[in-house]
């Protein structure tokens, strides 16, 4: 028995006429009649009552018609689902993210990806920024947002975003009326920095920038997350340097000011381990890059230079 037997039988059962059924399937009637007889012999039952005047389904034929239709629908569904999987339209993709990306890069990328692949199960898994590469290596995620806080030589990566820092200040601060602030002018301020063991890239960059400006931060306060730093700034505890993309986050009593002079920069990649990336993984990277390029194009028309996304290009292995 094969699919051809089922299709022939269903056509005859629906038409209750061999000639019309053969015409419907664009085949000659004798071969079709022979195939149905072979099917009945294999099953050991009569599916059709034949006479010169009419063709009728037997009781067994009525049952087999229901099952034959189910089998054909299942087979067609299997073909379609397989083809969709090949095109990357179904399946699962585990994405690692860290706190800052949850309210900056991740939302627009996820929206665009879901619009293109609504049937794909995107499994989001949070890890601290220092844990993203480890999550990739242990197979916990397929792709992850990463910053260069650990060795990235073992992963393939796509540069997603390079952006400058801005300074977050309380709205009551003397800096609130300024168009821009230099790091040198922050020498007397309490600077809220980021814990070295959780965000070593940010911690080191800020400490180095202060040193180059000729001072060591007074009464420094280290926190684990950018969002925490912004909350403390809004409470008047101090000032904080943060990547420009966080400006979409609004706090009462907090203002963002561009930094002029020596820039502080933040770099974010998408990284993965697969030597031959899946269609879904490639699509996620491509869509992420497209979203970033569109965001840059929209913003460059009216945002000050310090808040622009500064670079979008491939410095890693890419998706080749």
Protein Blocks (a to p, Z undefined) as FASTA:
>chain_A
ZZklmmmmmmmmmnopaklmmmmnopafklmmmmmmmmmmmnopafbdcdfkbccddfkl
mmmmmmmmmmmmmmmmmmmmmmmmmnopgccddddddfklmmmmmmmmmmmmmmmmmmbc
cddddddfklmmmmmmnopafbdcdddfbcfklpccddfbdcdddddddfkbmklmpmbd
cfklmmmpccddddfklmmmlmmmmmmmmmmnopacehiacdfbfklmmmmmmnopaccd
ddfklmmpccehiacdddehjddddddddddfbfbdcfklmmmmmmmmmmmmmmmmmmmm
mpcfklpcfbdcdfblbjZZ
